[in-house]
Amino acid sequence: MERTVDIILAFSNALWRLLAEASKKHGLSPLQGQIALYLAKRGEASVTQIARELAVSISTASESLKSLARMGYVEAARGDDRRVKVVKLTEAGRGVAREISRIYDALAAAVAGLNYAERALLHMLFAKIIGELIDRGLVETPRTCIGCPFFDGESYICRLAERPLRRAAARATTSA
C-alpha cells in the first residue's frame, strides 16, 4: 500500500511542479497561479471564497490578490449581491490564466498515451479513492466540488465518485 500512496503523492507533486513552473514564467507564485486559474473558471469570487477554495487564510489570499492587482491581472468589482466585493480577472489576467492552464495539455497528452481500458480503469480508481475520501469526511465537499464538472448542483451528487454530498456544507460555501 505504501508504494500506491507514494505514486499518488508523486503524481500530486508533479502537478504542483507544473503549476509552479507555469506560474513562475509570468512572475507569479504557485498560489497566484492557482487564483488566476480559479477566477478563469469561476469568473469572479470574493476573497473569502478564494481563501476557502484554495485552503489558505483570508489574509494570505488578500495579499496574493493585492499583488495580482498591482500586476494588472485582477480588478475589484461588485458582485450580484451589491454588498459583496468580488475580484475578477482583467484581460491581461485572462491571458495569463490561459497560458498557465496549458499545464493541463501536458496532463492530457500523458493520459492520451493510455488505451481506452487503461483510461477507464484510471477513472474508476480515482473515483473510488475520491469517494472514500468523501465518505471519511476528508474531502471538504463545498471547497472541492463547487465548480467541478462532476458536481451535480441540483441533487448534490458527485458524478465522478457517484456519492451524495452534504447539502448544508455546500450551502454555507455558496452563500459566502
N, C-alpha and C positions, 0 to 999 in steps of 0.2 A: 504494500500500500504506500510505503514511503516514496518509492520511485514514481508512482502515479501523482502524488501530491507535488513532488519535485518537478515533474514535467508541466503540470498546470502552473506552478509558480514561474517556471522558466518562460512559458508562453506569456504569462502576465507581464513579466519583466521585459520581454521582447517588445510587446505592445507599448509599454511605458517608454522604452528607449526610442521607438519610432516617433512617439508623440513628442518627447523631449528634443530630439534632433530636428524635427519639422518645426517646432516652436522656436528653437534657437535660431534657425535661419531667418526668422523675422524679428529677432531681438526680444522674443517673449520667453517667459518661464513656462515650464510644462503646465502649471496651473492657469496661466493666462491663455495658453493654447486651448486648454480644456474649456475655459469660459467662452472663448471665441466659437468653438465647435458647438457648445451647448446653446449659445444665443443664435447661431446659424440655424440650428434645428428648431428651436422654440420660437424665435422671433424677438421676444422681449421677456424680461423677467426682473423681479425685484432682487435686491441684494440678498434678502433672506432666502428667497427661492434658490438663488445661485449657491449660497453657502450650504444650504441643505442638500442640494443635488450633488455637490462636489465634496461633501463631508468635511468642510472647513468652517472655521469660525466666521462670524459676520464681519469682524474686523479684518481678517485675512482676505476675504472676498472683496471687501470695500477697498482695501489698499491695492489689490490687483486691478480692480476696476478703475481706480484713480490713475494708475499707470497706463492702462489701456486708453483712457480718455486723453491723457497727455500725448499719447502717440497718435491720436486721431482715429482710433479703432472703435470706440463706443461713444454713445451720447445718452444723456438723460432724457426721459420723456415722461408724460403722464400716462398711466395705464387706463384700461377700460373703467376701472374704479378710479375716478379722478383724484381720490385722496392718496393713492399709492403711486410713488415714484418708481419708474422702471428704467432699465437700461436696454439699449438695443445697439446692434452693430451699425456703423456708418458704412458707406460704400467701400471705403478702404478696408474696414474690418471684415466685410463680407468677402472681399478678395483674399485677405489673409486666411480666413476660415476655409475658403475653397482650397487654397494651397495646402494648408495643414491636413485637410480631410483626405488628401491624396495618400496618406498613410494607409487608408483602408483599401486603396488599389493594390498595395503590396500584399495585404492580407487576402484580398480576393484572388490575386494571382496564385498565391500559395494554395488556397482552397481549390482553385480550378485544376490543380495538379492531381486532385483526388478523383477517383472514379465515382459514379453515382452511389454505389453501395457504401463506399467509404464516407462520402458526404452524409448519407442517410444515417449511418452509424454514429458519426461525429455529432450530428444534430440530436439524435436520440440520447446520446451520453451526456452532452451538455445540458439538454433539457432535464434529464434525470438529476444531475448534480444541482442545477438551479432549483428544481423542485424540492430536493432535500434541504437546501439552504433556506428556502421559503418556509417549509414545514417546521424547521427548527428555530425559526424566528431570527435567523442570522442575516437575512436579506431584508433591509428595511423597504417594505413594499412601495410606499409612495415615492421615495427618493429614486429608487431603481427603476420603477415601472412607468411613471407618468412620462409620456413622450416615446416610450418604446413601441416599435411596430407590432409587437406581440401582445401589447396590453389592450384588452377589450374594456374600454371605459364604461360601457353600459352594464355589463354583467360582472365587472371586476374579476376577470379571469385572465391568467397568464396563458396565452395560446401556445407559447413555447413549451412550458412545463405542464400545461393542462391542469393548473392548480387554481382554486379560488383564492382571491386576495382579500385582505382585511379592508372592509369599506371605511370604517371610522378613521383609520390612519390615513387612508388616501384622501378623504375629505379634508382632513386637517392640513395636508400639504397644498392642495389646490386652492385653498382659501387664503394662504399666506401672502 
